[in-house]
Amino acid sequence: MHVLPEGRASKNRRRRLYCQRLFHPWIQSASKHGIIGLTRTAAKENGHREVRVNAVAPGAIFTPLMEKAWKLHDYTPTKLIRGTPPEPEAAFERQGTSEEVGSVIAFLLGPDSKYVTGTVQSVDGGM
């Protein structure tokens, strides 16, 4: 993080996947926590320079790749109800959009978050 000029912001991304339960969930869990640790450590190490370092943890976000998965498993928005795939644990009964994740990233990189650093911002519909 020493390459960022003073007063700049950095964003890390961490995925939250419900398919983590498939193969070796400890691998994904370890990597997720590694990103969190890296984010918090980099924030502390660069705080004296007012470099902000944060992570974004999106849930299931409706993208072209996710749309393919929906079609493969015959999911439709009307079939998506609480407790069913592809987002079985979310409070909102839908998947998020790229724009919703982008808004959080824009906030973290913008001037309104001048005092926000070392955080993990979940954008997951209340998972």
N, C-alpha and C positions, 0 to 999 in steps of 0.2 A: 504494500500500500504506500510505500515511500515515493512512488512515481507520481502520485496525485498532488497537484499544487495545493497550497493552503486554501482553505475555505471551499473546497470542492466536495462532491458527494459521490458515493459509490453504492451500488445495489447488488446484492447477491440473490440468487433465485434457488428456491427449494421446492420440490414438487411434493404434493400430498396425494398419493395414489391409493385407492382402496384395493387395487389388485396387489398391493404389497403383501397380502396374506398368501400369495401363491407359492413362490419359491424363495427360500432363504430370506425371510423378512428381516433378519438381523443385519444383513448386508445393507439394505436400504436404510434401516434405522440408524446404523452407524454412520452412513454417509450424510444423512439428514442432520444428525447431531454434530457432525464435523463442520457442516456449513454454519450451524448456529454458533459453535465455538469459535470458528474463524471470524465470523461477523463481530461477535462481542469482543474478541481479542484485538482485532484490527481497529475497532472503534476506540478502545481504551488506549491503544498504542499511538493513535493519531489524533486523539482529542485535543491535545495541546496545540495542534495546527488547525483546529476546527474543521477537520475532514470528517464528514458524516459517512458511516458505513452501516447499512441496514440490509435485511433480507426480506424477500417476499415469498410467501408460501401459498401458492394457488392450489385450490382444490380441483375438482373436475371442471375444466373450462371447455366450452363448446367450440371446437376448432375443426378444420377439415379432417384431421386425423380422428378426432372423437366422433365426427359424423360417420366416418367409415365404420367405426366400431358399433355405433348405433344400428346401422344398416345390417351389419354382419349378425347381430343378435336380435334383430327385429324390434328394437326399441323405438318408440315414438314419444313425443312430448306428452301425449295423453296417457301413455302407459307408465310414465314416470311419476310414481306416487311415493310418499314417504315409506321407507323401509324396503324399497326395491332398487335394483341397479339402475343406472350406473353410479348413483350417488346415494348409497343407502343410509348414510348417517347425517345428512345435511338438514338443517332447519328449513331452508328454502326448498321448495319442491321443484327445483330446476337446476340446470348447470349454469355456471357463470359465463360471461363473455370476455373476449380478449380486451374489449374496451374497458370493462370494469377493472381488470387487472392493470391495464395501462394507466387508468386514473390514479390508482394507488402508487404506481411507480412514478408517475409525473409529480404527485405530491411529495414523495420522498426525495426526488431530485430537485424539486423547486424551492423557492425562498420561504414558503410557508412552513417548512420543516427544519428551520435553522437550528432548532434545539432538540432534534430527534436523531439519536444515533445508538447503535448497538441493539436494535430491535428486530424482531421477526414479525412482520405484518401478515396475518392470515387473510387470504381472500378466498374463502371456501364456503360461503353460504351458511355458516354456522355449524360446520362439521364437528 
